[in-house]
């Protein structure tokens, strides 16, 4: 018990910040401060926009960016990760808000944070590496489409229609716009999106999102444009931490949404950290510590009215490109946003919703990497199918279901590809010490097959079908040395094939069975069936010599190797006499 507690304590300590983190922040503070300021400028409109899109308001987005951004930066496993509200999380939160209300979202965020901490303690971060690239690309494409569709009502300046499916909501918003067009709002959204997309090509280092939002706000305010609604009043500061939203009786009904939020937070955060690693040289994040940091961030954010947070790929990329070298940049980003919350809330409240919609529309477009999609589509049919199905599932269902579907499809297609590698090939008999005449006569009565690749549930039945069609022979030798893996299904199918051949009077000998395979075969009784009238051998030449002795004993060959005239050539399987069993001897090791 004491050792268990000691291991648990050491595990928790390994997830906490270390002196090395502090030393890294002291290395180039000026560069990190500048990078953090730049990221804050980029993150401000995104935090506001995602807060509005989630249904909890712009203040919730800001609270998340400040509280979660600071805690994830301090405790997370990536030195360059920037966390906050994201479009992917917003997609999951919208139906939760519609069904359970704002309090339900805060409770879900708190529960998800606890789950993430538990995953970190259980060292579950390493499993992220098993998510295939087509699933990630399809997931990202689907998220981009959903984010764009979510912005349609605000971009067109219409009230958000009822509904929890983005396709339905977007379609109803378009219908409302056709009935009562709001051209100023549409023009504002399109102008902001166009400035961001064109500016990113012209000067990638300039944060055109904040430039476009400020310009749109100034134009709308000075010109007194009608029909373009602002964000509205924002509190000057963060609310006091509170658990007033928590209702223990509702925890059971919120468990499934919390699992979905935790799964998405883990997936997106670890994916974003991996992207940051790929943009640098020699940087590697700690996946378990990243889950721990995201867990603490999501436990704290709801206390201040914030929505669930994840690592943000776009903001993390900006952080890396602007020269960040430590956690100080991400902490600076959160501190700058906190200053804005406390000092500039009245100014922020005048930003048009249509301008924020334009920011998110441009963000959705920039999320789609056409080159990566084209490469995946051209790689293999399986990759293209996985990508397309994951994207469609993301658009039509929820994100966690989409990832599960993508993983299932990718796994099924991978199993299919592996199963196709399993082969049953007839191979010539080794001549050994036999004469030409004797070798030819042996070849008429003995056939050898080599099994290549995996013999498991996805490929075993094809093996049974091929082997069961063997005819006009007395002995079948199965060369097993190239079987890469075998499961219980493969062993059962092997046993079935041996029994079917035995019932037809054909003796089955096996050679080269590996120790691990022998254990599986023995567990289902396949070795007992094999030894009843045959035997296993260490190598194929030994099996051929045993087959020769068996045919001599049965009177098929005389001692000189001449075919016994009493035995007709090639009798029908049902007419063949049953060959005697070989003498018992210990199995090959």
Number of C-alpha atoms within 10 A of each C-alpha: 6 7 8 9 10 11 12 13 11 11 15 14 11 13 21 14 15 11 7 9 15 14 11 15 17 13 12 15 16 13 16 27 21 18 24 28 22 22 29 31 18 22 28 21 25 29 27 25 29 30 26 22 24 28 21 22 21 26 28 27 30 34 30 29 34 29 27 34 33 25 22 32 29 21 24 33 26 28 28 29 34 38 32 33 30 28 26 26 24 25 24 19 26 21 20 22 18 16 12 15 14 21 19 24 31 26 29 30 30 26 23 29 31 20 23 30 25 16 19 25 19 11 16 15 21 12 10 15 12 8 16 16 16 28 28 21 22 29 26 23 25 26 25 26 21 23 25 21 22 26 30 26 25 25 31 28 29 24 11 16 14 11 14 15 18 22 16 13 20 21 15 19 25 16 13 19 19 11 9 11 16 18 16 18 28 24 18 28 32 21 19 28 26 17 18 27 20 13 18 16 9 10 10 14 13 14 19 22 29 21 17 24 27 19 15 20 23 15 13 22 16 8 9 10 12 12 17 28 18 18 21 15 14 20 12 15 17 18 13 8 12 12 14 9 15 17 11 8 8 12 15 8 11 17 15 12 22 25 19 20 29 31 18 21 26 29 21 22 26 29 20 25 29 21 16 26 19 12 13 13 8 7 15 15 18 18 26 26 26 28 34 31 30 37 34 21 34 36 26 22 28 31 23 21 28 33 36 35 35 34 30 23 23 19 25 21 19 23 28 22 15 18 17 27 22 26 26 28 33 32 23 24 32 31 20 19 25 20 14 19 22 14 13 15 18 16 12 22 18 19 25 28 30 35 34 33 34 33 30 28 28 23 21 22 16 15 17 18 12 11 9 13 18 11 13 21 18 12 12 11 12 20 22 19 20 28 29 22 22 31 28 16 22 28 24 16 14 17 26 21 15 23 24 14 18 28 20 14 20 24 15 14 17 14 16 14 14 15 19 14 13 22 19 17 15 14 13 12 18 14 15 11 10 14 11 10 11 17 17 14 16 26 17 14 19 22 22 23 19 20 20 18 21 22 28 24 18 18 23 21 18 18 19 19 12 13 20 16 8 12 15 16 20 28 27 25 26 25 27 22 19 15 20 15 14 19 15 16 19 24 26 21 22 22 21 16 20 24 19 14 21 21 12 18 20 27 28 28 24 24 22 21 23 17 11 10 22 18 15 19 25 14 14 16 14 22 23 15 19 21 19 15 19 30 27 27 22 18 16 23 16 14 25 25 14 18 25 21 15 22 21 18 16 16 16 24 21 14 12 8 19 14 19 15 11 8 14 11 13 14 13 13 16 10 10 17 14 16 20 14 15 17 11 11 9 8 13 14 11
